């Protein structure tokens, strides 16, 4: 059932889901505009596998790589790798990690941080939302502290399993408890928008179209 909803939600765009949740009275569900998609033409939609971590300058290379590969092993298929690393100094995704996750069926990643090996990520089509890029990696400098816990990105709290929907315009978080309702209302809103668009293209005044359909 969840996969069916994911496919249906993926046909929607972030703006319509935003408007639906705004109309439902929700707040703080839009990720900051500084986090952007590596491939803007690709929609990313799915449940979040949440990760939290921290800088640790006392960790050695083996310790950090052991912890990192353990994270890769935990990542579930059909989810989005969603990380709050608490640093904007290091790359949190790169070539081998992305290839490993993609092979496992992970849909893509969302990072409140940086990525590297971006030409390779684009070549394999692993959608990566990030702030920017750096060649600096986590080896000897960063450790995970928790998985499948609530994380905070700016003013957006993301619970494990909450859905993320991102496209060229930005990314929204949809609480898992209301996924079906938001998906249904988003699909319906797009159908109404199509009616408004058709009416205006056929010569109807835009205000009259808004008053008739209650949507603009």
C-alpha positions as CSV (number, residue, x, y, z in Angstrom):
1,X,0.0,0.0,0.0
2,X,2.8,2.4,0.9
3,X,4.6,1.8,-2.4
4,X,1.4,2.5,-4.3
5,X,1.0,5.8,-2.4
6,X,4.7,6.6,-3.1
7,X,4.2,6.1,-6.9
8,X,1.0,8.2,-6.8
9,X,2.6,11.0,-4.8
10,X,5.6,11.0,-7.1
11,X,3.3,12.1,-9.9
12,X,2.7,15.3,-7.9
13,X,4.9,18.3,-7.6
14,X,6.2,19.9,-4.4
15,X,4.2,23.1,-4.8
16,X,0.8,21.3,-4.8
17,X,1.7,19.2,-1.8
18,X,2.9,22.4,-0.1
19,X,-0.4,24.1,-0.8
20,X,-2.4,21.1,0.5
21,X,-0.5,20.9,3.8
22,X,-0.6,24.7,4.2
23,X,-4.4,24.4,3.7
24,X,-4.5,21.7,6.4
25,X,-2.9,24.1,8.9
26,X,0.6,22.5,8.9
27,X,3.7,24.5,9.4
28,X,7.5,24.0,9.1
29,X,7.5,21.3,6.4
30,X,9.6,22.9,3.7
31,X,13.3,22.2,3.6
32,X,15.6,25.2,3.3
33,X,16.2,26.5,-0.2
34,X,20.0,26.0,0.3
35,X,19.5,22.2,0.0
36,X,19.1,21.6,-3.7
37,X,19.0,18.6,-6.1
38,X,22.0,17.5,-8.0
39,X,19.7,16.6,-10.9
40,X,16.8,19.1,-10.9
41,X,15.0,17.2,-13.6
42,X,14.5,14.2,-11.3
43,X,11.8,14.0,-8.7
44,X,12.7,12.3,-5.5
45,X,9.9,10.8,-3.4
46,X,9.9,8.2,-0.6
47,X,10.1,7.5,3.1
48,X,13.1,8.8,5.1
49,X,15.8,6.6,6.6
50,X,17.1,9.1,9.2
51,X,20.7,9.4,10.3
52,X,22.4,11.7,12.8
53,X,26.1,12.2,13.4
54,X,28.9,14.5,14.6
55,X,32.4,15.6,14.0
56,X,35.0,13.7,16.0
57,X,38.6,14.7,15.4
58,X,39.8,12.0,17.8
59,X,38.4,9.1,15.7
60,X,40.8,7.2,13.5
61,X,40.3,6.2,9.9
62,X,39.4,2.6,10.7
63,X,36.8,3.6,13.3
64,X,35.1,6.1,11.0
65,X,35.1,3.7,8.0
66,X,33.8,0.8,10.1
67,X,30.9,3.0,11.3
68,X,30.2,4.4,7.8
69,X,30.0,0.9,6.2
70,X,27.8,-0.1,9.0
71,X,25.4,2.7,8.1
72,X,25.4,1.6,4.5
73,X,24.5,-1.9,5.6
74,X,21.5,-0.6,7.6
75,X,20.0,1.5,4.8
76,X,16.7,-0.1,3.7
77,X,15.5,-0.4,0.1
78,X,12.8,1.9,-1.0
79,X,13.9,4.7,1.4
80,X,15.7,8.0,1.1
81,X,19.0,8.3,3.0
82,X,18.3,11.4,5.1
83,X,21.2,12.8,7.1
84,X,21.8,15.6,9.7
85,X,25.6,15.4,10.0
86,X,25.9,18.6,12.1
87,X,28.7,19.8,9.9
88,X,28.9,21.7,6.7
89,X,32.6,20.9,6.3
90,X,32.6,17.3,4.9
91,X,31.1,15.4,2.1
92,X,28.4,13.0,3.3
93,X,28.0,11.1,0.0
94,X,30.4,10.0,-2.7
95,X,31.0,7.5,-5.4
96,X,31.3,4.1,-3.7
97,X,28.6,4.9,-1.1
98,X,26.1,6.0,-3.7
99,X,26.8,3.0,-5.8
100,X,26.3,0.7,-2.8
101,X,23.1,2.4,-1.8
102,X,21.7,2.3,-5.3
103,X,22.5,-1.4,-5.6
104,X,20.5,-1.9,-2.3
105,X,17.5,-0.1,-3.8
106,X,17.9,3.1,-1.9
107,X,16.1,5.9,-3.8
108,X,18.5,8.8,-3.2
109,X,19.8,11.0,-0.4
110,X,19.0,14.2,1.4
111,X,21.9,15.9,3.2
112,X,22.2,18.9,5.4
113,X,25.7,19.0,4.2
114,X,27.9,18.4,1.2
115,X,28.6,15.7,-1.4
116,X,31.5,14.8,-3.6
117,X,32.2,12.7,-6.8
118,X,29.2,14.5,-8.3
119,X,30.0,13.6,-11.9
120,X,29.8,10.0,-10.9
121,X,26.6,10.5,-8.9
122,X,25.0,12.1,-12.0
123,X,26.4,9.3,-14.3
124,X,24.6,6.6,-12.3
125,X,21.5,8.8,-11.6
126,X,21.7,8.7,-7.8
127,X,19.6,11.7,-6.9
128,X,21.4,13.7,-4.2
129,X,20.0,16.7,-2.4
130,X,22.9,18.7,-0.8
131,X,24.1,22.2,0.1
132,X,27.2,22.1,-2.0
133,X,30.3,20.0,-2.8
134,X,33.7,19.4,-1.3
135,X,36.4,16.7,-1.8
136,X,36.8,16.4,2.0
137,X,35.4,13.1,3.3
138,X,34.4,11.7,6.7
139,X,37.5,9.5,7.2
140,X,39.0,10.2,10.6
141,X,36.7,13.1,11.2
142,X,33.0,12.0,11.5
143,X,30.9,9.4,13.3
144,X,27.2,8.5,13.2
145,X,25.4,8.8,16.5
146,X,21.9,7.4,15.7
147,X,19.7,6.0,13.0
148,X,15.9,5.8,12.7
149,X,15.5,8.8,15.1
150,X,13.8,12.1,14.6
151,X,16.2,14.7,13.0
152,X,16.0,18.4,12.5
153,X,16.9,20.2,9.3
154,X,16.4,24.0,9.9
155,X,12.8,24.2,11.1
156,X,11.7,20.9,9.7
157,X,11.5,17.9,12.0
158,X,11.7,14.6,10.1
159,X,10.6,11.4,11.8
160,X,11.7,8.0,10.5
161,X,9.3,7.0,7.7
162,X,8.0,10.5,7.0
163,X,7.8,11.1,3.3
164,X,9.9,13.5,1.3
165,X,8.9,14.9,-2.0
166,X,11.4,17.0,-3.9
167,X,11.7,18.5,-7.4
168,X,13.2,21.5,-9.1
169,X,11.2,23.8,-6.9
170,X,12.2,22.4,-3.5
171,X,11.4,19.6,-1.0
172,X,8.6,19.1,1.5
173,X,8.2,16.7,4.3
174,X,4.9,14.8,4.6
175,X,4.2,13.2,8.0
176,X,3.6,9.5,7.5
177,X,0.4,9.7,9.5
178,X,-1.3,11.8,6.9
179,X,0.5,10.5,3.8
180,X,-2.7,9.0,2.2
181,X,-4.7,12.2,2.9
182,X,-2.0,14.5,1.4
183,X,-1.5,12.3,-1.6
184,X,-5.3,12.2,-2.3
185,X,-5.7,15.9,-1.9
186,X,-2.6,16.7,-4.0
187,X,-3.8,14.6,-6.9
188,X,-7.3,16.2,-6.7
189,X,-5.7,19.7,-6.6
190,X,-3.7,19.0,-9.7
191,X,-6.9,17.9,-11.5
192,X,-8.6,21.2,-10.4
193,X,-5.6,23.2,-11.5
194,X,-5.9,21.6,-15.0
195,X,-9.5,22.8,-15.2
196,X,-8.5,26.3,-14.2
197,X,-5.7,26.3,-16.8
198,X,-8.0,25.0,-19.5
199,X,-10.7,27.6,-18.6
200,X,-8.2,30.5,-18.8
201,X,-6.7,29.3,-22.0
202,X,-10.2,29.1,-23.4
203,X,-10.7,32.8,-22.6
204,X,-12.2,32.8,-19.1
205,X,-11.2,35.7,-16.9
206,X,-8.7,34.5,-14.2
207,X,-10.7,35.8,-11.3
208,X,-13.8,34.2,-12.7
209,X,-11.9,30.9,-13.0
210,X,-10.7,31.2,-9.4
211,X,-14.2,31.9,-8.2
212,X,-15.6,29.0,-10.1
213,X,-13.1,26.4,-9.1
214,X,-11.7,27.8,-5.9
215,X,-8.1,27.3,-7.0
216,X,-5.4,29.3,-8.6
